[in-house]
Amino acid sequence: GVYRLSDDIAMVQTVDFFPPLVDDPFVFGQIAAANSLSDCYAMGGQPKTALNIVGFPDNDAPLSSLQAILQGGADRVVQAGAVILGGHSVRDAEIKYGLAVTGVVHPDRIMTNATAKPGDVLVLTKALGTGFVTTAYRAGKCDDDTLKHATDRMIQLNKAAAEAAIDLGATAATDITGFGLAGHASEMAQASNVTLHLHLSQLPKLPGADAFNQRGYHTRANATNREFTSPLSRFEVDSKSHDAEFMFDPQTSGGLLVAITADRADTFIQRCHDAGVPDACVIGEVHEKQDSFLSIHS
């Protein structure tokens, strides 16, 4: 949420937490913190403070693991230029970690998902497939290199992409997380009253994600994301294809979906690449409202 404090300052607040996706507690802390910070960046905010949120089975897990999780979270918060003020922990049967984040933004520079315009180009800043990779990992089928590539993307902040989007006057933005590309794109389309045309062949994919997808390493959210977004979508291709599954894969600490004018898209992508965001690419366009909010093409 965003709360206007004065003519020059609005406060951005967001909260997120979840159980571990990986065994390494430090990396889990990094992923959870980056994911928690993402909503602030998607609104154009600059994170300033964070509060730790912890569920921990202190009778079953060593406190050294908790220490590593908090150190991982602190690492991302420091990289964001923010500070951790404190937090709260509870005993829980399952480890959970995340952050409540507070940021600031000038009221004139707020990015929302409700202002995409026909003629805009859609840029996605991170590769898809974290759900497929982490599901395969939990099943003991994911090699270390493939997992590391995915975790490197998940711990990456959306800071550089958000700054470039703001500087170049992006029309609208949202981050891609648990509802998958289809879920968050449909929210943008509905809020903006437009139709988003998305091209499956242009979607960036994590290494190994397609193979795991084809082998059926799907989360439960794949089915619920599909169920929720299908009535809002028109598929010009086979909706049951393996490529189409990437539309519904829930992302953890995914990238930004940015709507930007066509004449600024290449500059935005180059800014992202120069800042170490190598997957940023065009995946579609914004059109006048048609008979569906999403139109999926090959």
Residue pairs with C-beta under 8 A, 6 or more apart in sequence:
1 12
1 13
1 14
2 10
2 11
2 12
2 13
2 43
2 45
2 105
2 110
3 10
3 11
3 13
4 10
4 11
4 107
5 11
7 107
8 106
8 107
9 104
9 105
9 106
9 107
10 104
10 105
10 106
10 107
10 110
11 102
11 103
11 104
12 40
12 43
12 44
12 45
12 101
12 102
12 103
12 104
12 105
13 100
13 101
13 102
13 103
14 36
14 39
14 40
14 43
14 100
14 101
15 36
15 53
15 98
15 99
15 100
15 101
16 32
16 35
16 36
16 39
16 98
16 99
17 32
17 36
17 53
17 55
17 96
17 97
17 98
17 99
18 32
18 35
18 96
18 97
18 98
18 252
19 94
19 95
19 96
20 28
20 95
20 97
21 28
21 31
21 134
21 137
21 138
21 154
21 252
22 28
22 31
22 134
22 137
22 147
22 151
24 68
25 65
25 66
25 68
25 69
25 72
26 68
26 69
26 71
26 72
26 75
27 72
27 151
27 155
28 69
28 72
28 97
29 68
29 69
29 70
29 71
29 72
29 73
29 74
29 75
29 76
29 97
30 72
30 73
30 75
30 76
30 151
30 154
30 155
31 72
31 151
31 154
31 155
31 252
31 253
32 69
32 72
32 73
32 97
32 98
32 99
33 50
33 72
33 73
33 74
33 75
33 76
33 77
33 98
33 99
34 76
34 154
34 155
34 156
34 157
34 158
34 253
35 98
35 154
35 177
35 252
35 253
36 50
36 98
36 99
36 100
36 101
37 47
37 50
37 76
37 77
37 80
37 82
37 99
37 101
37 157
37 158
37 159
38 157
38 158
38 175
38 177
38 253
38 254
39 101
39 175
40 46
40 47
40 101
40 103
41 47
41 157
41 158
41 159
41 161
41 162
41 175
41 256
42 111
42 113
42 158
42 162
42 173
42 174
42 175
42 256
43 103
43 105
43 110
43 111
43 112
44 105
44 109
44 110
44 111
44 162
44 165
44 166
44 173
45 103
45 104
45 105
46 81
46 103
46 104
46 105
47 77
47 80
47 81
47 82
47 101
47 102
47 103
48 82
48 83
48 102
48 103
48 104
49 82
49 83
49 84
49 85
49 101
49 102
50 73
50 77
50 82
50 83
50 84
50 85
50 99
50 100
50 101
50 102
51 84
51 85
51 86
51 87
51 88
51 99
51 100
52 70
52 73
52 84
52 86
52 87
52 88
52 89
52 97
52 99
53 87
53 88
53 96
53 97
53 98
53 99
53 100
54 66
54 69
54 70
54 87
54 88
54 89
54 90
54 96
54 97
55 89
55 90
55 91
55 92
55 94
55 95
55 96
55 97
56 66
56 89
56 90
56 91
56 92
56 95
56 96
57 91
57 92
57 93
57 94
57 95
58 66
58 91
59 91
61 95
65 95
69 95
69 97
70 97
73 84
73 97
73 99
74 84
76 155
76 157
77 83
77 84
77 99
79 157
79 159
80 157
80 159
82 101
82 103
84 99
87 100
109 166
111 162
111 165
111 166
111 170
111 172
111 173
112 172
112 173
112 191
113 172
113 173
113 174
113 184
113 187
113 188
113 191
113 192
114 172
114 188
114 191
114 192
115 171
115 172
115 192
115 259
116 171
116 172
116 188
116 189
116 192
116 194
116 196
116 259
116 286
117 171
117 172
117 192
117 194
117 259
117 286
118 194
118 286
118 287
118 288
119 261
119 262
119 285
119 286
120 171
120 172
120 259
120 260
120 261
120 262
120 285
120 286
121 259
121 260
121 261
121 262
121 265
121 282
121 284
121 285
121 286
122 185
122 196
122 198
122 257
122 258
122 259
122 282
122 283
122 284
122 285
122 286
123 257
123 258
123 260
123 265
123 268
123 269
123 272
123 280
123 281
123 282
123 283
124 176
124 181
124 203
124 204
124 255
124 256
124 257
124 258
124 279
124 280
124 281
124 283
125 158
125 161
125 255
125 256
125 257
125 258
125 272
125 277
125 279
125 280
126 153
126 156
126 158
126 176
126 204
126 251
126 254
126 255
126 256
126 277
126 279
126 280
127 153
127 204
127 205
127 206
127 209
127 255
127 279
128 176
128 181
128 203
128 204
128 205
128 206
128 209
128 246
128 249
128 251
128 254
129 150
129 205
129 206
129 208
129 209
129 210
129 212
129 213
129 246
129 249
130 150
130 153
130 154
130 206
130 209
130 249
130 250
130 251
130 252
130 253
130 254
131 180
131 218
131 219
131 221
131 222
131 249
131 250
131 251
131 252
132 206
132 209
132 210
132 212
132 213
132 217
132 218
132 249
133 142
133 146
133 147
133 150
133 206
133 208
133 209
133 212
134 142
134 150
134 252
135 212
135 217
135 218
135 219
136 142
136 208
136 212
136 215
136 217
137 147
139 217
141 212
141 215
141 217
142 208
142 212
143 208
146 206
146 207
146 208
149 206
149 207
149 208
150 206
150 208
150 209
153 206
153 253
153 279
154 252
154 253
155 253
156 253
156 276
156 277
158 175
158 255
158 256
160 271
160 272
160 275
160 276
160 277
161 255
161 256
161 258
161 272
161 275
161 277
161 280
162 173
162 256
164 268
164 271
164 272
164 275
165 173
165 256
165 258
165 260
165 268
167 271
168 260
168 264
168 267
168 268
168 271
169 260
169 261
169 264
170 258
170 259
170 260
170 264
170 268
171 259
171 260
171 261
172 188
172 192
172 258
172 259
173 256
173 257
173 258
173 259
174 184
174 185
174 187
174 188
174 256
174 257
175 184
175 254
175 255
175 256
175 257
176 184
176 185
176 251
176 254
176 255
176 256
176 257
177 184
177 250
177 251
177 252
177 253
177 254
178 221
178 250
178 251
178 252
179 187
179 221
179 225
179 228
179 229
179 250
180 221
180 222
180 225
180 229
180 247
180 248
180 249
180 250
180 251
181 198
181 203
181 246
181 247
181 248
181 249
181 251
181 257
182 225
182 226
182 229
182 233
182 247
182 248
182 294
183 225
183 228
183 229
183 248
184 257
185 196
185 198
185 257
185 294
186 196
186 229
186 232
186 233
186 293
186 294
188 196
188 257
188 259
189 195
189 196
189 232
189 293
189 294
190 232
190 293
192 259
192 286
193 289
194 286
194 287
194 288
194 289
194 293
195 286
195 287
195 288
195 289
195 290
195 292
195 293
195 294
195 295
196 284
196 285
196 286
196 287
196 293
196 294
196 295
197 284
197 285
197 286
197 287
197 295
197 297
198 247
198 283
198 284
198 294
198 295
198 296
198 297
199 283
199 284
199 297
199 298
200 237
200 241
200 243
200 244
200 246
200 247
200 296
200 297
200 298
201 243
201 298
202 281
202 282
202 283
202 284
203 243
203 246
203 283
204 279
204 281
204 283
205 246
209 246
209 249
210 242
213 242
213 245
213 246
213 249
214 242
218 245
218 249
219 249
219 250
221 248
221 250
222 245
222 248
222 249
222 250
223 248
225 247
225 248
225 249
225 250
226 247
226 248
229 247
229 248
229 294
230 239
232 292
232 293
232 294
233 239
233 292
233 293
233 294
233 295
233 296
234 290
234 291
234 292
234 294
234 295
234 296
235 244
235 296
236 295
236 296
236 297
236 298
237 243
237 244
237 296
237 297
237 298
238 244
239 296
244 296
247 296
255 277
255 279
255 280
258 268
259 286
260 268
265 282
268 280
269 280
269 281
269 282
272 278
272 280
273 280
287 295
